[in-house]
Amino acid sequence: MTPKFFYLYLLAGTVALTLVIYQLATAPQPVSAVTVLLYLIPALLLYYMAYKVYHVKKDNELM
């Protein structure tokens, strides 16, 4: 993973999380836990990728 995508992953994860919160707040009926988990998986994946890229970037700076 290249460290130049850190801010892209971070921004995309934040947008995805904001959209999940918006969808859950404006849902006309109660939402099941499985649906919430399926909505959160892309956001969590993007945050995880940002975390991994950050550590690669930090390790490269130390060397």
N, C-alpha and C positions, 0 to 999 in steps of 0.2 A: 504494500500500500504506500502510495506516495503522500507525503505530508501536505502537498498543495491543495488537497481536497478537504482539509479539516473544516474550513469555514463553510464550504458547500454542504457537507454532511450535517454540520451543526444547524445551519439555517433550514435545511430541508426537514430535519427532525423536529425543529420548533414549529414549522408550518404544519407538518403532519399532526403534531400533538394539538395545535390550536384547532385544526379542522375536526379532530376527534372530539374535543370538548364542545365545539359548536354543534356538531351533529347530535351529541348526546343531550345537550341542553334544549335543542329544538325538536327532539323526537316526539311525535304525537302520542305514542304509546310507551309503556315500560319496555326497556331494552334488556335482553338477557345477558348473562355474564359471558357467554360464548361470543356473542356479537361484539361486546366491549373488547374482549381479548383479540378478536380478529381485526378490529380497528386499531388496536395499540401495537400490534406486531410490527408494522412498517416503521412507526415512530421509534420504537425501541431498537429496531435493527439499525436505523440511521444514527441514533445516539451511540450505539455500540461501535459502529464503524468510525465515528468521530473520536471516540475514546481510544480505539486502537491506533488510529492515525496520529493522534496527539502524542502517544507514547513513542511511536517511531520517530516523530519529529524531535521530541525531547532527547531521545537517545542519540540521534544524529548530531545534536548541538553539543553533547558532552564529549564526543570523540574528536 
